[in-house]
Amino acid sequence: MINPDKVYKTNTSKAEQEKQVESKNHRPYIRLVDETRKKSFITPSDVTIVLPTLNEEEAIDKVVKEVRSVGFENILVVDGYSTDKTVGIAKENGLEVIFQHGRGKSKAMETAVNHVETPYMLVMDCDCTYDPKEVLLLMDHGEQFDMVIGARRNCRGNIPLMNRFGNWVITKAFNTLLGKGLSDVCSGMYLLHTDMAKKLEFSTSGFSTEVEIASQLAVDGSITEVPVTYRKRVGKQKLSRWRDGFKILLSVFNLARKHNPVLLFSSIAASASIPALILLLWVIYENLVNHIWHSGYALFGVMLLLLASQGFTVATISILLKRIERRLRYEISRKELA
């Protein structure tokens, strides 16, 4: 795990270390800047920290103090009509508090993007699980990608086994259906280009927000991740292990059908190869051992195999086209940053 408080040497002679101090009241932060890339980089003044809240009175004060200690002053609290002291504590800290429309985290995000005015927005769960110092790690890649996810690492002691397994299943399904290679699509801390965020559609409910955002940017934008730590939660957990887990997994399939239908349905067609091979092997066995030829089953098996091969071909072409598109986006962004 990279510690943002330390300075790390780079291997290139063109890279230099630059240190910025936002104000005398905030402790310094150090960033690495590679001169082969863009000479400017994202600063805390370019970022609005968005804190979706719902009854987070135990954590919000600590979260705000930690965020400010890193140098961030643009903090927006989007509250889901908390019944505890969350809103009062936020206002005591001098924060802007707005109330979301609708229900669920997706509606909180939709409310937030309409109020953010900075070029970037950093969404962070307001439960002390994420270290605000590590936001700097996400900012290092914000210019090159539309979404940078803080992928949780070393979190065995703070995330139950079944939750980790569910997150693994959801992420694997996401990668398979949307052609990505992420490791933590459900992370509650991520950096977004505000302009791209304003173009997103928010139609899911519950805890599917991160999957919904990532699925759209996986198809129409660029997405990456960096490793971050995950601390013990402060306050009561709101996510239901089984109910919300199945809802998120179902959302992955629905979002893949909506945003990347070619890869989804061609992958389903390609899966027909399994029963096709089993059926054809059985037909061959019956013919060799019992001298019985099942022409109907053989024909059906061949048809399934042809369908699978066509599906596999379409899926492969779809993945290759997405890779070409990502490569072109990367080359265009490099020329724009040059």
N, C-alpha and C positions, 0 to 999 in steps of 0.2 A: 504494500500500500504506500503510495506516494504521500509524503507529508508536505502540505503546501507551505508550512512554516520554515522549511529548510530549502537551501539553494542547492541545486544539482548541476553539475558540470555537464556540458554537452560535448560531443565528439567533434563537431564542426567548428572551424575557426571563425565562421561567419556568424555564429550564434552568440548572442550577448545577453547578459542579465540586466534587466531594468527594474528599478524599484520605484514604486509610486506610493506616496502618502496622501490619502484623501483629505485629511485634516489633522490638526494637532490633537484632537480628541479621540482619534481612531488609531489603532496600532497599525504599523506599516504592513503591507503585504508585498510579496516578491513574485514576479512573473518572469518566465523565460520567453524570450522573443527570438525567433529565428529570422534573420535578415533575408533568407532565401524565400520566405513567405512575405506576407504583408507586414509593413513596418509598424502599423498601428494595431492595437488589439482592443478587445472589449474591456471596458472599465466598469466598476460598480454603478457609476452614474448612467450607464447605458442599459441597466437591467432593473426591472421591477420584480421584487420578490412577491409572489402571489401565495397567500396562505389561506387555503380553503378551511373553514372551521365549522365545527358542530360540537358544542359542549367540550371545549378544550381549555377550561379554566385552569387546570393543573399544569399545563405545559406552555401556554402562549407567552407568558411573561419571560420565561427562560429562553424560548425560541427567539423572541424579538431582541433580547439583549445579546444573544449570540450572533444574530444576523447583523446587528449594528456594529458589533465589535470587529467584524471583518471589513466594514466600510460601506455597507449598503444602507441607503437612506430612503430609497423608493420602495416602500412596503405597502402592499394592498391586502387587506383582510376581506375575504368574501365569506360572509357568514350565512349558514343555512338555518337561521332563526333559532339560535341556541337558547336554551332555557336556564342556563347557569350564568356565571359572571364573565363569560368569554368576551362579550362585546364591551362591557365596562372596563375590563383590564386592558383591552386593546386601545380604547379611547384614552385611558389614563397614560398610556405610553405615547400618546400623540399620533396614533396611526389613523389612516383613512379606513373607515369601515363601510362596506356596502353590503346590502342584502340581496342574495341571489333570487332570481325568478325561477319558478318550477322547483322540482325536487331532485335530489341526487347530485353527485359530484360533477356530472357532465353539464348540468345547468349552471353550477357554480363557475365552471370554466367558461361557458358561453357568456355569462355575466362579466367575468373578469376581462376577457379579450376586448370587450366593448369599452372598457375603461382604461386599459393600459396605453400609455402614450410613448413609452421608451422603445427603442429598436428591438429589445429582447425582453423576454419574461421568463422567470425561473419559478416553476411550481414546486412547492415543498409541503409535504404533510406536516401539520402543526402539532406534532406529538413528540418532538425531541429525538426521533429515531435517526434523523440525518444531521450530519455535522455541517453547518454553514460554511466553514472554512474550505470544504471540498467543492463548494460551488465554483471556486476558481479553476478547478480541474475541468469542469464542463465548459467554462467560458473560453478556455484555450482552444476549443474546437468549434465554437459557436459560429464563426464566420464561414466555415467550410460546410456546415451541415444545418439543415432546417430543424432538426431535433437531436439533442444530445442527452442520452439517458444515463443516470447514475446507477450503474448496475451493482447491486448489493453483493459484497464479499465478506467472508469471515463472519457470518451471521448465524451460525448454528445455535449459539446460546440464546439468541434473541428472537428467532423465528421457529415455531414448533415444527416438528418433522413433517406432519401432514400438510402444513402450509407450504413448506419447501417443496414437497412432492407435487402438490397442486400447481405451484408456480412453474415447476419444471414441465409438467404436462401441458399447461397453457402455452408456455413459451415454445415448446416443441411443435405444438399444433400451429401456432402463429408462423413459425419459421417455415414449416412444410407448406402451408397454404398460401403464404405471401412471399416465399422465396428469399427469406432473410436468414441471418446467422446471429441473432441476438441471444443473450443469456438471461435477461431479466426484463421482460416486456411489461411486467406489472409494477415496476419501481415507482415510488411516489415522489421522486425528485427528478426533474428533467428541465432542460433549457429549450426554449422555442424562439424562432424568429417571429416577432409580433405580426409582421405582414402575412406570414404563412398561417399563423394561428387564426387570424381574422377570416381566412378562407375556409376553415374547417367546418364540417357539419357535426353537430352534437345531437345524436338521436338515441343513444343508449341511456340506461339508468343504472343506479347502483354503483358498483365498483369497476365497471367496464370502461371507464373514461380513458385510462392510459392505453388500453388495447385499441380503442376507437381512434385516438389520435395517431398512434403508431401505424395503424393499418392504412390510414389515408396518406401519411407521409412516406410510408414504404412504397407506395405506388406512384404518388405524384410529387414526391420530394426526395430528400436525402436524410438518412438517419444513421446514427452511430451510438456508441456507449463508452463510458469510462468507468473503471472500478471505484466504488466508494464504500465506506464502512456503514454498518447499520447498528444502531444502538438500541438499548432497551426502551420500550414504549413507556411514556408517561401518560397516565389516564386509562380509561376503559376502552378496550378494543371494540370496534363497531362492526368489523367484518365477520360474517358467519362463515365458518370454514367450509361447510358442505353446500349450503344454499347459494352463497355468493360465488363459490368456486365453480359450480356447475353453470351458473348464469354467465360468468366470464367466458368459460369454455364455449358455451353456445354462442356467445357474442362473437367469438373468433370466427366460427363457421359462417355466421350471418354477415359479418363484415368482409370476409374473404369472398363470399358470394356477391356482395355488392361492389367491392372495389377491385377484385382480381378474379372474375368468374372464369376466365380461360384456364388459368392454372388450377383452380379448384376442380372444375368439372373434368378437365383432362386428366388430373391426378386420380379422380374417382374412376374414370374409364380405364386408366392404366392398372388400377388395382384388380381389374377383372382377370389379369394374368394368373393370379393365384388359383381361383377355382378352375380356370381353363386348363392349367397344367395338371392339377389333381385329376380332373376328369379324363384328360387324354392319357395320362399314365395308367389310370384304371382300365381304360379301353384297351391299351396295349397289353396290360397284364392279362385281362380276360382272353384276348386273342392268342397270346403265347401259351398260357397255362391251360385254359379250359377250351381253347379253340372255338371261342364264341366271338363273333364280330358284331359290335353294337354300332351300326352305321349312323343311327340318329344321334346318339351321344357323341360320336366322333365328329359329326358335322357341327353339332352345337359347341363342342369344345374348340374347334377350329375358328368358328365365328367369334367366340369369346376372346380367343387369342389375337385375332385380327383387330377386334375392337380395342384390346389392351395395347397393342402395338401402335395403333393410331393415336390413342390417348397419350401414350408415352412420348410419341413424336411431337405432338402439340405441346405437351408440358415442357419438353426440352427446349423447343423453339421459344416458348414463352419466357423461360428462365434466361435463355441467351439474349433475347431482346431486352429484357430488364437489365441485364449486365451491361449491354452496349449503351443503353440509355443512361445508366449510372456513370459509366465511363465518360460519356459525352458531357454530362452535367459537371463531372469533376474537372474535365479539361476546360470547359467554359468558365467555371469558377476560378480556376488557376489563372486564366488570362485576364479575368476581371480584377483579380487581386494583384496582378503583376504591376 
